[in-house]
């Protein structure tokens, strides 16, 4: 059956009208505006990284992360800036960089963890996420993303422990 037509057993095939995805909600028809924007940001990041030396990449990554954090609205910006300070002090071997337009921290070019502000995809809370490069394995099931609502001494201690463990 042609995918562009619909047919019932009694009637001849009729063309199916395609409609553009206009809502910001995710549908089976395509990506949201936010997802498309993240993919475009990632393409720009890859082009920029290909043109830089490793030394320049570290300096540029730091400035790009700080610029991205400065663009975020208040709750996300504060959390992201606190996380950045923590990452640079407790995990100095991880290189700051942008990853799909989000602040991230990488080892040998591979993202270990990232900060996704609530504003990124219009979610209820910011997220601290870890990739498969992080060494968080714990049996057959373990979390790889954590909701980040506020910065407290307990939150900071838990993040430090996670980052130290992720570094392996």
Rosetta blueprint (number, residue, H / E / L):
1 X L
2 X L
3 X L
4 X L
5 X E
6 X E
7 X L
8 X L
9 X L
10 X L
11 X L
12 X L
13 X L
14 X E
15 X E
16 X L
17 X L
18 X L
19 X L
20 X L
21 X L
22 X L
23 X L
24 X L
25 X L
26 X L
27 X E
28 X L
29 X L
30 X E
31 X L
32 X L
33 X H
34 X H
35 X H
36 X H
37 X H
38 X H
39 X H
40 X H
41 X H
42 X H
43 X H
44 X H
45 X H
46 X H
47 X H
48 X H
49 X H
50 X H
51 X L
52 X L
53 X L
54 X H
55 X H
56 X H
57 X H
58 X H
59 X H
60 X H
61 X H
62 X H
63 X H
64 X H
65 X H
66 X H
67 X H
68 X H
69 X H
70 X H
71 X H
72 X L
73 X L
74 X H
75 X H
76 X H
77 X H
78 X H
79 X H
80 X H
81 X H
82 X H
83 X H
84 X H
85 X H
86 X H
87 X H
88 X H
89 X H
90 X H
91 X L
92 X L
93 X L
94 X L
95 X E
96 X E
97 X E
98 X E
99 X E
100 X L
101 X L
102 X E
103 X E
104 X E
105 X E
106 X E
107 X E
108 X L
109 X L
110 X E
111 X E
112 X E
113 X E
114 X E
115 X E
116 X E
117 X L
118 X L
119 X L
120 X L
121 X L
122 X L
123 X L
124 X L
125 X L
126 X E
127 X E
128 X E
129 X E
130 X E
131 X L
132 X L
133 X L
134 X L
135 X L
136 X L
137 X L
138 X L
139 X L
140 X L
141 X L
142 X L
143 X L
144 X L
145 X E
146 X E
147 X E
148 X E
149 X L
150 X L
151 X L
152 X L
153 X H
154 X H
155 X H
156 X H
157 X H
158 X H
159 X H
160 X H
161 X H
162 X H
163 X H
164 X H
165 X H
166 X H
167 X H
168 X L
